[in-house]
Amino acid sequence: MQEILAKLKISSHNKGVSTGTQWFESKGPALESFSPVDGHLIATVASADRHNYDMVVTKAQEAFAEWRKLPAPKRGDIVRQVGDALRQYKEPLGRLVSYEMGKSLQEGYGEVQEMIDICDFAVGLSRQLYGLSMHSERPGHRMYEQWHPLGITGVISAFNFPVAVWSWNSMLAWVCGNVCIWKPSEKTPLCGIACQNIVSEVFAANNVPEGVSCLVQGGREVGEWLAADTRIPLVSATGSTRMGKALSKTVAERLGRSILELGGNNAIIISQHADLDIAMVGSLFGAVGTAGQRCTTTRRLVIHESIYDAFKQKLVSAYGQLKIGNPLDPNNHVGPLIDKDAVNMYLGAIEKCRAQGGNFVVEGGLLDGNGYESGCYVKPCIAEVTNELAIVQHETFAPILYLMKYSTLDEAIAIQNGVPQGLSSSIMTLNMREAEQFLSAAGSDCGIANVNIGTSGAEIGGAFGGEKETGGGRESGSDAWKAYMRRQTNTINWSTQLPLAQGIKFNI
């Protein structure tokens, strides 16, 4: 790992405040990054204090005044170069993501590939920031709309996708003409430093002003500074529903904007008309991928009563074949949880499930012994429940899968929708009528609704996000770029007259 850190220009003790190529001393508390893979201390990072936070915001304001003047296709070309740099650093950055966060090496590489893909998307977008042309009701007038950058975009990212979600926001914000201040998760600060180093090389080669890409490391306090700062018109935050509610209130009180991507409580409906082999693959990966630490993790299986017992037995058998261990070993399917706090939440959820009447068909628990010294490895487990249990209504960021039966599709959809969250959903069926009902206005109430694929693995081409307590925000593809810009309606009078509204006339 020392060789990987060296390639990414990460030392044992790191500054955590940057405006690009410049790094600044700060007096905030030190963040210690321990790997959940083996429990070893990787490195420390100095978090921001209020003084250098304000300095970063001032520098970002100055940079915005210049960056917004650069034509969008020119900004896009610089983002293209960022994508090329990420291709060069894919191997070391992917390994760091895996080691610092604990996801499998394949998922670490895949996360960097998502960054590359959003760069490619943003390059094309830089020539497609379209407005509309409208017909005016007044003769000799032309109406149209255009989109302008907002200013500073604050990005608060979570540990489970320590680099990809930042890129979804920053690459779009940059081609739209905004500048960015990023607060990475305090649980994965080294990934933030690595990305800042990669981007700063590209920006320096293109004479991009200091302040277009800023980094402020820290915990909750730094996030609160971003949320309350009237100099930051947009804050995009990924994390828990609890965090999102607090942040959105603070941002709304100053009439700022927020993009919220919060918790999920995602279900797969498995119809009696499903291809059960496809359903098994989608359910298994959705439930145990990233050790259940995705916002799109499959947390509930809603299975038709006629196939319930048979599918349950196949699922139990598949869980018995899972290999749990070091995620850098490609033979393992499941890595660790992020830290011991996450382990305690997992264990607490299991106890609550039992107390509320859940029946475990695959037992959970903490793993110890050789290879599990970090204390962060747990067993993926399965419980039979009803949807009304309090613990089922809550998102537990861990590999706990809940099973429940249904008899009619209307009942299944009601179960799917019967939670506070509304991120991702899926139905496994070969029946066209069932699929279309699930996708209709009377079907899934989630921001993502899939047919014959699982709840995780969203592509960057589509807008990503969900409804209800998931926050309503959209990131990544489609027209999510509009959230990073302000709309302006323009009217041009090229006639020799000035007709006034409501027929008003002045005798001048």
PARO-548281 format. One line per 8 residues: their letters; for each residue x, y negated, z negated of C-alpha. Coordinates in pm, 1 decimal, decimal comma. Example, Ala and Ser with C-alpha at 12.3 -4.5 7.8 and 13.67 -1.06 7.14 Angstrom:
BEGIN
as> 1230,0 450,0 -780,0  1367,0 106,0 -714,0
//
This chain:
BEGIN
mqeilakl> 0,0 0,0 0,0  292,3 -237,6 -55,9  371,7 -221,4 314,5  8,9 -307,4 396,6  12,8 -604,0 158,8  336,9 -727,8 312,4  187,1 -716,1 663,3  -105,9 -923,7 539,5
kisshnkg> 124,0 -1167,2 352,4  -15,0 -1081,0 10,0  218,2 -1089,4 -290,1  178,8 -964,6 -645,9  70,1 -1314,0 -759,8  -129,9 -1527,5 -515,3  -270,2 -1877,5 -491,0  -643,4 -1869,7 -435,2
vstgtqwf> -717,5 -2212,4 -287,9  -645,6 -2294,7 76,5  -748,8 -2539,6 346,2  -588,0 -2333,2 623,4  -212,3 -2305,9 634,2  -181,8 -2498,1 305,9  -216,9 -2319,8 -29,0  -256,2 -2503,8 -359,0
eskgpale> -176,7 -2440,3 -722,1  -485,7 -2416,2 -939,7  -561,4 -2386,9 -1309,2  -862,0 -2158,8 -1285,8  -855,9 -1817,2 -1454,2  -655,9 -1542,7 -1285,5  -847,8 -1275,2 -1099,0  -702,3 -927,0 -1130,4
sfspvdgh> -778,7 -692,9 -841,7  -787,1 -329,7 -952,6  -845,7 -58,2 -694,9  -1139,5 170,1 -778,5  -955,4 439,8 -582,5  -685,2 498,8 -845,9  -736,6 225,4 -1106,7  -406,8 54,0 -1024,2
liatvasa> -364,8 -322,9 -1039,3  -302,1 -433,1 -681,0  -233,6 -804,3 -734,8  -357,6 -1117,0 -909,9  -510,5 -1432,2 -762,7  -540,9 -1777,2 -922,5  -900,0 -1899,4 -894,6  -1001,6 -2256,8 -816,7
drhnydmv> -1039,5 -2528,8 -1076,6  -1273,0 -2823,6 -1030,4  -998,1 -3060,0 -920,3  -874,6 -2855,5 -626,7  -1229,1 -2749,0 -539,3  -1316,0 -3116,1 -486,1  -994,9 -3161,5 -288,3  -1095,2 -2874,7 -58,1
vtkaqeaf> -1441,6 -3022,2 1,6  -1289,7 -3360,4 87,0  -1048,7 -3198,0 331,9  -1336,1 -3002,9 488,9  -1534,3 -3324,4 536,8  -1239,4 -3483,2 713,6  -1191,0 -3177,4 933,1  -1558,7 -3172,2 1032,3
aewrklpa> -1531,1 -3524,9 1173,0  -1274,5 -3392,0 1423,8  -1386,7 -3031,3 1478,8  -1740,6 -3127,4 1583,7  -1598,7 -3335,4 1871,5  -1431,2 -3033,5 2030,5  -1655,7 -2888,6 2306,1  -1831,3 -2571,9 2194,1
pkrgdivr> -1665,1 -2354,0 2463,6  -1325,6 -2473,4 2336,4  -1424,5 -2378,3 1983,9  -1537,5 -2045,5 2125,0  -1198,5 -1984,4 2283,4  -1030,9 -2031,6 1945,8  -1272,9 -1781,1 1791,6  -1183,6 -1545,0 2077,8
qvgdalrq> -822,6 -1568,5 1966,8  -930,9 -1490,7 1608,9  -1090,7 -1173,0 1746,1  -766,1 -1082,8 1923,6  -571,7 -1136,3 1599,8  -815,3 -911,7 1412,4  -752,4 -641,6 1671,8  -381,7 -665,8 1592,9
ykeplgrl> -444,1 -649,9 1216,7  -725,1 -392,8 1224,9  -517,7 -111,7 1075,6  -371,2 -293,0 772,2  -685,8 -498,6 704,8  -905,9 -189,1 729,9  -683,0 -7,3 482,5  -694,0 -299,7 240,6
vsyemgks> -1075,0 -310,6 260,5  -1087,1 61,2 184,7  -839,4 45,4 -103,0  -961,1 -272,8 -271,4  -1334,1 -202,3 -231,8  -1338,1 178,3 -235,2  -1522,8 256,7 88,0  -1397,5 527,3 323,7
lqegygev> -1110,6 444,4 556,0  -1338,0 493,2 856,9  -1580,1 241,2 707,3  -1291,8 3,1 636,5  -1186,5 15,2 1000,6  -1550,8 -14,1 1101,1  -1592,7 -329,3 896,5  -1299,7 -494,3 1073,6
qemidicd> -1451,0 -383,2 1404,7  -1770,3 -566,4 1306,1  -1557,8 -878,6 1264,1  -1413,9 -829,7 1611,9  -1761,7 -774,2 1754,7  -1904,0 -1091,7 1600,3  -1609,4 -1286,3 1742,8  -1700,9 -1155,0 2088,3
favglsrq> -2065,3 -1246,5 2028,6  -1970,5 -1595,8 1912,3  -1753,7 -1657,0 2220,3  -2052,3 -1599,3 2446,9  -2275,3 -1799,8 2216,1  -2044,1 -2100,4 2246,2  -2176,2 -2148,5 2602,7  -2540,8 -2081,4 2510,2
lyglsmhs> -2637,1 -2326,8 2235,7  -2950,5 -2402,3 2432,2  -3214,4 -2668,4 2370,2  -3545,1 -2713,3 2552,2  -3675,5 -2964,0 2804,7  -4035,9 -3077,0 2756,6  -4273,1 -3275,7 2976,3  -4355,1 -3616,4 2833,8
erpghrmy> -4713,4 -3744,4 2835,5  -4576,1 -4088,1 2928,3  -4474,8 -4168,2 3286,1  -4108,6 -4241,7 3342,4  -4002,9 -4058,9 3025,0  -3799,6 -3744,1 2971,4  -3803,1 -3532,8 2654,7  -3559,9 -3267,4 2545,4
eqwhplgi> -3407,5 -3121,2 2231,7  -3049,8 -3046,7 2140,5  -2867,5 -2884,2 1852,2  -2591,6 -3046,2 1646,9  -2366,2 -2901,6 1374,7  -2468,0 -2950,9 1012,9  -2128,9 -3008,6 850,2  -1981,2 -2783,4 583,0
tgvisafn> -2109,2 -2426,8 556,8  -2049,5 -2265,1 217,9  -2017,2 -1885,9 236,5  -2051,2 -1667,5 -72,9  -1988,1 -1300,4 5,8  -2028,6 -977,6 -190,6  -1777,1 -703,4 -267,8  -1941,7 -426,7 -66,1
fpvavwsw> -1864,6 -591,3 268,8  -1569,4 -805,1 164,2  -1479,2 -932,3 513,1  -1756,6 -858,7 765,6  -2030,0 -1075,5 614,6  -1793,0 -1370,9 591,7  -1719,1 -1330,1 961,8  -2088,9 -1311,4 1053,1
nsmlawvc> -2127,9 -1655,5 902,0  -1797,3 -1823,1 981,6  -1763,2 -1727,2 1347,8  -2111,9 -1858,0 1423,2  -2065,1 -2167,3 1207,8  -1736,1 -2248,0 1381,8  -1866,7 -2224,7 1738,0  -2164,9 -2434,4 1627,4
gnvciwkp> -1918,1 -2705,2 1519,1  -1930,6 -2657,2 1142,6  -1641,1 -2607,8 903,6  -1647,6 -2339,0 634,1  -1563,3 -2300,4 266,7  -1555,8 -1934,5 163,3  -1586,1 -1796,7 -187,1  -1515,3 -1423,0 -162,4
sektplcg> -1630,2 -1182,5 -430,1  -1410,0 -1199,7 -738,1  -1398,7 -818,3 -715,6  -1225,2 -823,1 -374,2  -1015,2 -1141,9 -366,7  -724,9 -994,9 -168,5  -943,5 -931,5 134,7  -1021,2 -1303,9 134,4
iacqnivs> -652,2 -1396,9 127,2  -577,2 -1155,7 411,3  -848,0 -1306,0 632,6  -738,6 -1660,0 554,7  -382,6 -1573,7 653,8  -493,7 -1418,2 983,5  -720,0 -1709,8 1077,0  -466,7 -1974,7 976,1
evfaannv> -209,3 -1834,2 1221,1  -455,7 -1873,5 1508,2  -575,2 -2216,7 1396,6  -219,4 -2347,0 1355,3  -129,7 -2232,1 1708,0  -428,0 -2432,0 1839,5  -367,6 -2745,0 1627,4  -698,6 -2698,0 1447,1
pegvsclv> -728,1 -2952,2 1162,9  -666,1 -2836,5 807,6  -1003,6 -2787,3 642,4  -1195,1 -2605,1 916,5  -1131,9 -2275,2 735,4  -1116,6 -2311,9 356,5  -1090,0 -2057,3 76,9  -1184,3 -2109,1 -288,5
qggrevge> -1145,7 -1801,8 -506,7  -1333,3 -1766,6 -830,4  -1630,1 -1629,3 -1017,6  -1981,5 -1748,4 -1083,6  -1876,4 -2103,4 -1171,0  -1728,5 -2164,9 -824,7  -2047,4 -2037,7 -664,7  -2247,0 -2278,4 -880,3
wlaadtri> -2027,5 -2567,3 -762,6  -2102,1 -2477,8 -401,7  -2475,1 -2444,6 -465,3  -2503,9 -2782,1 -640,5  -2275,8 -2979,8 -407,1  -2469,2 -3234,0 -200,2  -2172,1 -3254,8 39,3  -2247,7 -2900,0 154,7
plvsatgs> -2570,7 -2895,3 358,6  -2582,4 -2516,5 401,7  -2491,8 -2231,7 165,6  -2508,1 -1873,9 292,4  -2504,5 -1623,3 6,9  -2501,9 -1245,0 -4,6  -2560,6 -1063,9 -330,8  -2822,7 -965,3 -585,2
trmgkals> -3178,0 -1095,9 -594,1  -3106,8 -1245,4 -936,5  -2815,4 -1445,4 -796,1  -3015,8 -1551,9 -492,8  -3305,2 -1685,3 -696,3  -3074,4 -1899,4 -906,6  -2878,9 -2026,7 -607,4  -3182,3 -2103,9 -392,5
ktvaerlg> -3338,4 -2307,3 -673,0  -3022,0 -2515,0 -712,0  -2984,2 -2571,4 -337,4  -3353,2 -2652,0 -291,6  -3349,4 -2909,6 -571,9  -3104,6 -3114,6 -365,9  -3299,5 -3039,1 -42,3  -3013,7 -2837,1 100,1
rsilelgg> -3045,7 -2525,6 310,6  -2966,3 -2169,3 216,4  -2933,6 -1840,2 401,6  -3002,6 -1558,8 157,0  -2923,8 -1192,1 218,2  -3013,1 -1022,0 -107,8  -3119,5 -682,8 -239,5  -3273,5 -393,7 -50,8
nnaiiisq> -3482,6 -96,3 -161,0  -3492,6 85,1 167,1  -3706,6 383,5 258,5  -3715,6 640,7 536,1  -4053,2 793,0 618,1  -4003,5 1150,8 736,2  -4303,3 1262,8 936,1  -4414,1 1619,5 1000,2
hadldiam> -4346,1 1526,4 1364,8  -3979,0 1437,2 1297,3  -3670,8 1597,0 1445,1  -3557,0 1727,3 1108,4  -3190,5 1758,0 1209,6  -3178,7 1388,0 1299,2  -3374,6 1306,3 985,0  -3122,4 1496,6 772,1
vgslfgav> -2821,4 1315,9 919,6  -2984,1 974,1 885,2  -3097,3 1040,2 528,7  -2765,5 1180,9 410,8  -2544,9 905,0 550,7  -2792,0 636,2 448,8  -2798,9 759,3 88,8  -2431,4 833,5 18,9
gtagqrct> -2240,9 608,2 263,7  -2025,1 353,4 77,8  -2126,7 545,1 -238,5  -2471,7 386,6 -218,6  -2330,1 33,3 -231,3  -2483,9 -108,9 84,4  -2778,2 -344,9 80,0  -2916,0 -116,8 354,6
ttrrlvih> -2853,0 206,3 161,0  -3139,8 454,9 179,4  -3284,4 462,5 -171,6  -3620,7 632,0 -106,8  -3734,6 921,3 113,5  -4108,8 934,7 177,1  -4168,1 1287,0 309,7  -4485,9 1440,3 452,8
esiydafk> -4631,1 1696,1 216,0  -4630,3 1973,2 478,7  -4250,4 1966,3 513,9  -4158,4 1827,6 173,4  -4031,6 2146,3 8,3  -3837,6 2267,6 311,5  -3670,1 1931,6 369,7  -3590,0 1893,4 1,3
qklvsayg> -3411,3 2227,2 -3,5  -3207,3 2138,3 305,7  -3114,8 1807,5 147,0  -3009,9 1972,1 -179,7  -2793,1 2213,3 19,1  -2632,0 1924,7 210,8  -2553,9 1739,7 -114,1  -2379,1 2052,9 -237,6
qlkignpl> -2133,2 2022,0 49,8  -2035,3 1659,6 -11,3  -1668,0 1595,9 -83,0  -1605,4 1318,0 -334,4  -1262,3 1163,8 -373,8  -1000,7 921,5 -245,7  -1170,2 729,9 38,9  -841,7 697,1 227,5
dpnnhvgp> -854,7 1074,7 278,5  -1071,9 1130,4 591,2  -1186,0 1468,4 456,7  -1384,9 1300,5 178,5  -1742,3 1180,2 230,2  -1793,5 970,2 -83,0  -1554,9 732,4 -257,8  -1579,5 547,8 -590,3
lidkdavn> -1809,5 279,4 -718,8  -1650,3 -65,0 -730,3  -1579,9 -69,5 -1106,3  -1682,8 68,3 -1446,0  -1963,9 -184,9 -1480,2  -2118,8 -31,0 -1168,4  -2071,5 314,7 -1319,9  -2253,8 208,1 -1634,8
mylgaiek> -2544,9 70,8 -1429,5  -2560,4 401,2 -1240,0  -2564,6 604,9 -1561,2  -2822,5 372,7 -1714,6  -3049,2 408,9 -1410,6  -3033,6 788,2 -1437,7  -3140,4 775,0 -1802,1  -3424,4 534,1 -1724,8
craqggnf> -3542,1 758,7 -1443,0  -3554,8 1058,1 -1677,1  -3734,5 859,0 -1944,7  -3995,0 741,8 -1690,9  -4068,2 1096,0 -1571,5  -3829,1 1149,8 -1282,4  -3724,7 1508,5 -1207,6  -3364,1 1549,6 -1090,5
vvegglld> -3314,4 1818,6 -827,1  -2947,1 1721,0 -782,4  -2786,8 1611,1 -1106,4  -2569,4 1301,9 -1131,4  -2292,2 1208,9 -1367,0  -1940,7 1074,4 -1401,6  -1650,8 1269,1 -1250,3  -1323,2 1297,0 -1438,3
gngyesgc> -1002,8 1494,7 -1415,0  -745,9 1515,0 -1137,2  -807,1 1254,9 -865,7  -1074,3 1070,1 -1062,3  -851,0 880,5 -1304,7  -994,5 539,3 -1218,3  -1320,5 630,0 -1393,8  -1524,4 503,4 -1096,4
yvkpciae> -1620,7 829,4 -923,5  -1976,7 956,1 -968,9  -2197,3 1230,4 -828,1  -2462,6 1136,2 -571,6  -2793,4 1256,8 -715,0  -3155,9 1312,0 -613,0  -3471,1 1267,7 -820,8  -3837,5 1342,9 -749,1
vtnelaiv> -4045,3 1040,8 -852,0  -4351,6 833,6 -778,4  -4307,0 492,2 -621,0  -4463,8 314,8 -918,5  -4181,5 394,3 -1162,7  -4009,5 76,9 -1283,3  -3663,8 211,0 -1196,4  -3775,5 291,6 -840,8
qhetfapi> -3896,0 -66,0 -794,6  -3547,7 -186,3 -887,6  -3240,4 -169,2 -661,6  -2961,1 31,5 -824,5  -2635,7 -20,2 -632,5  -2527,2 343,2 -654,2  -2592,0 681,3 -485,4  -2928,6 764,7 -643,7
lylmkyst> -3190,6 889,1 -395,8  -3561,2 908,5 -481,6  -3798,7 1159,5 -315,8  -4177,7 1123,2 -291,9  -4461,5 1283,3 -91,6  -4729,1 1141,6 135,5  -5029,3 1283,4 316,0  -5128,8 1012,3 567,9
ldeaiaiq> -4918,2 759,5 755,8  -5116,1 471,9 604,8  -5019,4 602,8 262,1  -4654,5 634,9 365,1  -4641,1 278,5 495,4  -4803,2 152,3 175,2  -4533,5 332,5 -25,8  -4260,7 194,0 201,3
ngvpqgls> -4392,6 -160,3 154,7  -4474,1 -116,9 -213,4  -4152,8 -262,6 -356,8  -4043,0 -624,4 -412,6  -3761,8 -601,9 -155,0  -3800,9 -601,2 223,4  -3468,8 -546,7 399,5  -3445,8 -224,9 604,2
ssimtlnm> -3683,3 61,2 681,0  -3709,8 361,0 908,8  -3946,3 630,3 1029,7  -3840,5 967,7 1162,1  -4102,7 1083,2 1411,2  -4142,0 1202,0 1769,4  -4505,7 1087,6 1768,5  -4536,1 766,7 1971,3
reaeqfls> -4849,1 652,6 1792,0  -4682,1 685,4 1452,7  -4375,8 495,0 1572,9  -4582,0 211,6 1717,8  -4798,1 184,1 1405,7  -4484,0 162,8 1192,1  -4350,0 -120,8 1409,5  -4680,1 -308,9 1428,6
aagsdcgi> -4793,6 -600,3 1214,2  -4974,8 -343,5 998,4  -4657,0 -138,5 957,8  -4323,7 -201,5 786,9  -4291,8 -540,6 616,8  -3911,8 -536,8 635,4  -3677,1 -753,4 838,5  -3537,7 -434,8 997,0
anvnigts> -3760,1 -147,2 1109,8  -3605,3 151,7 1286,9  -3733,3 463,4 1458,7  -3526,9 784,0 1450,4  -3221,2 620,8 1299,6  -3146,7 550,3 934,8  -3173,8 229,9 736,6  -2802,8 137,7 754,7
gaeiggaf> -2569,5 65,8 1043,5  -2725,6 -252,6 1186,6  -2569,3 -388,3 1507,1  -2438,5 -744,5 1519,0  -2649,7 -827,2 1826,8  -2966,9 -842,1 1619,4  -3050,8 -1088,8 1344,6  -2975,0 -928,0 1008,0
ggeketgg> -3180,9 -992,9 696,6  -3510,6 -922,9 526,0  -3824,8 -1052,5 362,1  -3970,0 -1089,0 10,6  -3698,3 -1064,7 -255,8  -3439,7 -994,0 12,4  -3446,7 -1368,9 66,0  -3575,9 -1431,8 418,4
gresgsda> -3237,7 -1531,7 562,7  -3095,0 -1412,6 892,5  -2729,1 -1370,4 984,5  -2530,6 -1236,5 1279,2  -2704,6 -1198,4 1616,6  -3012,2 -1306,7 1811,3  -3087,7 -1674,8 1738,9  -2951,7 -1670,6 1382,3
wkaymrrq> -2712,6 -1943,5 1501,4  -2991,7 -2201,2 1470,8  -2968,1 -2187,4 1090,7  -2619,1 -2339,3 1114,4  -2735,1 -2639,9 1320,1  -2978,7 -2929,8 1308,4  -3239,5 -2980,3 1577,8  -3274,6 -3321,6 1741,5
tntinwst> -3559,7 -3427,2 1971,5  -3464,1 -3688,7 2231,6  -3685,0 -3909,8 2448,6  -3544,2 -4124,2 2728,4  -3747,5 -4398,6 2890,5  -3618,8 -4457,0 3244,4  -3924,4 -4659,5 3356,8  -3973,9 -5035,8 3367,6
qlplaqgi> -4250,8 -5022,2 3106,1  -4273,6 -4938,6 2735,2  -4612,6 -4774,6 2668,6  -4694,1 -4781,4 2294,7  -4870,6 -4517,9 2088,4  -5249,6 -4526,6 2046,6  -5275,1 -4781,3 2329,9  -5145,4 -5069,2 2115,8
kfni> -5051,8 -5381,1 2315,4  -4866,0 -5698,6 2226,3  -4932,4 -6026,1 2409,6  -4569,3 -6126,2 2452,2
//
